[in-house]
Each structure stands twice: as structure tokens, then as C-alpha cells.
């Protein structure tokens, strides 16, 4: 079966926790529904932003089940990676059974495989699970880039439909896009500050932290760029610039959880070893959100008031 690649805005969903450190499934479902109603094109639970590294596998699957049960119009693209290939295959299969429509697969971390091992790892998951899959390059978390040649080779697999780019290297992104133009394969930005530049060179959307907080603005920016209206896309990009920077002033998801709490969407609680946002960054983030609230573009207002 050939799967269609993904296009548009996919928030990297945060995971709310209760006071006794359990997953707050009611708030999780409410956030997923809020984002769907805001016009996003898909939801990405249990990625880095969702604190998957601090969850048991059973909790991981329970989050996917909750999100899949909460939304009805958009795909759920679930994080399902591991640095052990057998574990990634098993978790991907469980994610599919839990209702995931697609998979986001981080490259193996800590053990830092060579390109041959990296390709074997992703192919093992793609061969085992018949869902559309996005390979995720984030060397700042994993310690190793996915080689351009590896990404291009994987794009020929019918289940590998995309590449999440979070290396900060636009030359690498350009080479992946150039090498996969003949395939049913797309690149999604994994770095909010670089989403518009990536769209300009051929990316088709983003897996976004910022979209948790400003889904309408992010959707408006990406939609304008995909429609060729780069003047409007640039204006929205610069409006979002201070927020994009503030949300990565400390380790993700520390700032975005603070922003979500400021907006009243969820409690700020995180699992250790993550710590609360520092006072100076908290004040700056609060001021940025207040400025955005005072200056809501017309098309964002229209999205917010649509039935």
C-alpha cells in the first residue's frame, strides 16, 4: 500500500501531568480537541515535547489511545522510536494497535549507529508496520545526524513518507529535498524558527512546538507559504519570531509548558529531571504572549471564530 505524505501543521503535543505525577488524560484529550478545532492538519503525541523519555511503554500507549479517541478529523502521528531496533519495532506495532495513523521515528540515540546501522533500523520498523512513517533527524538530542544518503534511500520504501528536519542545517535539508523529488516523500520542519525558510526551499509543513500555543497563527503562516503568499507568510513568521525563540530559551518542553499554563490550557507540571522555567525567561514569555494577544491578525481571528 502506498501512503500519502504529510502536509501542513502538526503540533508536537505536550503531556499534562496530575499532582501525583500521573498522566492527566482528561486535559490531554481536551488539548488535542482544541488543536483540531484550531485547524491543524494532524497531532503528534509522545514525542520529545510530550516527555516520552520519562514514560513507561504502557503510559506511552495510553497517551496514543487517548489522543486517537479525542480527535476525529486529523491523523495522529505518534512518536514510537527507540535506540534499540527490536524495541522500536515492538513499540511501533503497539502504537498502530492503539490507533495511531502514522509514526514519527527518532533516530537511535546514545549508541550512535553508522549509516548502515541507521538504515537497517528504520527499514526494520518500516517493514514490520504498515503505517506512514517519518524519520526524525535531531542530532542535538541523539548525537548523530541521519546521513543525507540514508534519508534518500529510505524515501524509496513505501512506508517511509517523510523526514522531520531539526538539525538547523538548511544545506542538509536542501540536499534531502533535492534527492527525494521523484518519491512520494516530504520534508517537515522540526525547528519552528526555520519553518518558513524550509517551506521556501520545498518543505511541506512542520511538526511544531509553537503550534501548541499559537495554532491559528502557525496554520496561517504555513498555509500562506504553501499558497505562494510569502509576503503574508513573512509577516506572520516575524510576529511569531519572539515566541519561537522564547519557547527554546530552555530545554523543550519547559517553556512551552509554562506558556500553556499561562494560557490556561494545562498545568505546568513536568516530570523530573526537567525543572520549572526560570524567572527571567518566565517574565519575557509572559510579555510575548500578552503582545500576541493584543495583535491578532484578521485571518487568525476568522479561524478562532469559525464554528
Secondary structure, DSSP 8 states (H G I E B T S, - for coil): -------EEEEE----B-TTS-B-HHHHHHHHHHHHHHT-SEEE-SSTTTTGGGS-HHHHHHHHHHHHHH-SSSEEEEE---SSHHHHHHHHHHHHHTT-SEEEEE---SS---HHHHHHHHHHHHHH--SEEEEEE-HHHHS----HHHHHHHTTSTTEEEEEE-SS-HHHHHHHHHHTTTSS-EEEES-GGGHHHHHHTT--EEEESGGGT-HHHHHHHHHHHHTT-HHHHHHHHHHHHHHHHHTTSSSTTHHHHHHHHHTTSS-----TT-----HHHHHHHHHHHHHHHH---HHHHHHHH--
